[in-house]
């Protein structure tokens, strides 16, 4: 990575991508931001709009529209592009459409000599991260999906509200697929240095409350979409956090979609797990103890993704 000039390329200038881009105006993490979109006028207009805020921003960020050639010397490329689910369209149909889009985007990125960290936020993110890894040929540590990073933020927020404790002191993770089969390993959750379950016992809190909080997290996206048609601010900030962790070499633990290599007894797929993030991308997948119940939940989450991975491999024919 070029430590003198940190460059981020964003592929996809929709709500999610531009929410992330906007956050960088007020964080001094990157020096250069390049926007790529199939609709070149859209990326030009977005770059203009962001640049007009520079006099009031806390960073002197250089922003412009560009082409895939800009990936050649980029430190990080973030992909948020993809088709939205249409009425009556199945998840598998959407997956196949977006898998083909992801394949094309990744090929365009790689043919320009990119060798940085590839961050995938397009949905379904675990499957799209897998496609990006397969097509790019990059080491798996250099291909990171946003995974359950937003789900975990929602969990920490709701837990902080419930316990009246800063979210910074809530150490709990959403794991598994970024979807309905995600789960929380409550036995590995801590408030500060104290076990969450011990704390709840001391405070005579009902354990049923935890399931209600989990359901609120799981259903949050549906509720937001129902009320305002899309979610983008939360994931925009989450992507900023992930990119910052990479470029600042933070060695911070974030729940990202990472290639499984038997850390939790499964392999050959991307799924949300806690991992140490630094300048190399994924430095290490954290192995936390899972109860038999939680291990079964993790396996079920993996089994949700594996049939679609098989379909994608047959459709894209890159194996």
Helices and strands as residue ranges (DSSP letters): E 7-11, H 15-23, G 24-26, E 32-36, H 40-51, G 54-56, E 62-65, G 68-73, E 76-79, H 91-110, E 117-120, H 125-136, G 140-142, E 143-145, H 149-163, G 167-169, E 170-171, E 174-175, E 183-184, G 186-188, E 190-191, E 194-195, H 196-202, H 208-228, H 233-247, E 252-261, E 267-278, E 281-285, H 292-316
